Amino acid sequence: MFDFTFSELAKRSDQNPAPWRRPLIKWLNGVESGWAIPLMLLCFVTIWTAYLVVAYIGSDLHPDVLETWTLGRRFEWGNPKHPPLMGWVARAWTTVFPVSDWTMQLMAMVNAAVGLWAVDLISRQFVTGHKRVLVLLLLMLTPAYQFHAQRFNANNVLLSLWPWATYCFLRSVQTRTVIWAAAAGFTAALAMLGKYYSIFLVAAFCIAAIANSSRRAYFSSAAPYVSIAAGSLALAPHVYWLANNGAATFDHAMTHTGFDLVTVLFDVLNFLAGLAAALSVAAITWLMIAGRRLDRVAGDFKAADPGLKLLLSVLVATIVLPILTSLTLRTDLPSLWALPGIFPLAVLVVCTTSYPIEQFYTVNATVLAAGIAVVATTVAAPIHAVYRNHYGYEEGRNFYRQAALELTRQWHEVGDGPLPRVSGDDSLAFAAAFYSPDHPFYSRPFAYQYTWKVPRKTTIERGWAALCFADQIDCLDWMAVAGARSEYSVRHEFTVQANLLGIPGISRSVVSLIVPAREPSRVDAPDCGDAPNADIARLGKT
């Protein structure tokens, strides 16, 4: 009875909508005219970028984002830690936009919106009108495209790459033309250059193509072979780099293996629970929309378009394959890695429906998604900023900019020219590279990022600095050994304090080590003047 009453309410609302609904209905009616979806994505990028600006106004960028920018400063076909695409994107972005917090936050949200755009391209093959909007709204009700998307790294670059690769794959199977086949191979290769986890997407494409009812026509055409050729060609420079650099990126990937079976089983359960939690709000919303019509699901899927069945195969494979691999190789399996692959579910639940969905429900979902965004920006973001100003972050994000500026000031007191290189604690070193006006280069090779290797003597002689938090014993011990490689080094300990629009917050001590780029035989002990907490050390060569 309740469901019947609610359905009647939806029908009556569509026939005689309330005044406040009419602008939204007008917007929904503009979907097929071509302006409604772009407007939706523009609003999405604007409000969630505003959220990030407000929420982190008293702190700095996440270390993953700073690392991504650092990786992109030099164009290379690979690096020992991650595939190179995320660095390329950051490099291209900051060629156009200034190097600042808000531009990197904008980049993250644009990346998410580009992924949603590809999802809409997939949806419009199967549905029209406001159903296309509903697919995007369900995804916007997950944390993947806003909260998770903010850390632009190897995981989140896939938010845009996986939908585009999937769209090109679907078009390739449907049309079997050379252009779409090449696009499918190229975008799949881009996904691999984003993160090797994308091998599960590529494998899912293979499984879906084999399971598809039109497999004979597909495999007897040139399409799959053109895709393989295009993908191989796009990956060739990176493969060549791997061959000449000992496949160091795979070494980093293998650090996620070797766990005991109990730990792996626990990770698998957490993987599934994490995905369920991420989809919970969207799932409840869909249950409210479908109501008793959910009993048609089996029949609707059975009668679904072949393209949707192909998409279903991709979805299932991208969830099952990581689980099987984790159980076989004993790897960890964070659910965050799978979030770029949840979009087919939203497409499937909406586009397989054989019954019409009233605009009433899409308007309500729009209000819900917009309401969450507005409350997050105007209420949650300020509260988050105040809380973090007082309690800080484990990684020390409140202090990055201040530490970088103070290090730069200290360098110019004793060194000539801009600060060339920096290392130490990774988060502080990445921050110094990003926030210092000198933009020094991160000098620790990524192959040794997690081992405290002492810099080469030539690196130190050309001018070098390092930063550690004062409570990081390993970092301080390493700093002492590194400083001993030069006859002259300057060590400072200083305090930095979080500040939110003039409100003082948590504080933390930082230690810096500066080795000026001077010939030892011509250098006198540097004069620190009245700098507080300065400890000048002349350390013998080792």
Number of C-alpha atoms within 10 A of each C-alpha: 6 9 14 11 10 14 20 12 13 19 16 13 16 17 10 11 15 9 8 8 17 14 11 17 17 11 16 23 15 15 20 14 10 9 13 19 22 13 13 18 18 14 13 22 22 14 17 23 24 20 25 23 21 20 23 23 22 24 23 19 25 21 21 15 24 27 22 24 26 22 26 19 16 12 12 16 18 23 20 21 19 23 23 24 25 25 29 19 19 24 21 12 17 17 10 9 14 11 17 13 21 18 17 24 24 21 22 27 28 20 24 28 23 17 23 25 19 19 25 21 16 24 25 16 16 18 17 13 16 23 24 26 22 26 25 22 23 26 24 23 24 23 16 23 25 22 13 18 25 24 22 29 25 24 21 25 25 31 29 22 26 27 27 26 25 25 23 25 29 24 20 23 26 15 14 21 16 17 15 22 27 23 22 30 29 24 24 31 26 23 28 24 25 26 22 18 19 25 17 20 25 23 15 24 26 16 15 23 22 16 13 18 14 14 14 11 13 19 15 11 15 14 25 24 16 22 25 18 16 21 22 16 15 18 19 14 14 19 16 13 16 18 11 10 13 11 18 20 19 15 13 14 16 12 11 14 15 13 16 13 15 10 13 22 19 12 21 22 14 15 22 17 13 17 19 13 15 20 21 14 17 21 18 11 17 19 13 13 22 20 14 13 13 14 10 14 15 11 12 17 19 11 14 17 15 15 18 23 20 23 25 17 21 24 21 15 21 22 19 13 16 22 22 12 14 22 19 12 16 21 25 24 24 15 19 15 18 23 23 24 21 21 22 23 18 21 27 20 19 20 24 22 21 15 10 7 18 17 23 21 21 23 21 15 22 21 15 16 19 18 12 14 21 17 12 21 21 14 14 16 21 18 15 16 20 19 13 21 24 17 13 21 14 7 12 18 21 30 26 27 20 20 28 25 17 17 26 23 14 21 23 13 15 18 19 12 12 15 28 19 22 29 26 26 21 21 21 27 30 30 32 33 25 25 24 22 13 17 21 24 20 26 21 22 14 17 14 12 15 11 9 16 13 16 17 12 11 10 15 24 17 15 21 27 30 27 29 26 21 16 12 12 11 11 19 21 11 16 24 15 16 23 28 17 21 20 19 24 25 24 22 20 17 18 17 18 16 25 20 18 8 8 11 13 19 16 18 16 15 20 24 25 29 26 24 28 20 15 12 12 7 6 12 8 13 16 12 16 8 7 12 11 13 17 14 17 17 16 16 11 11 10
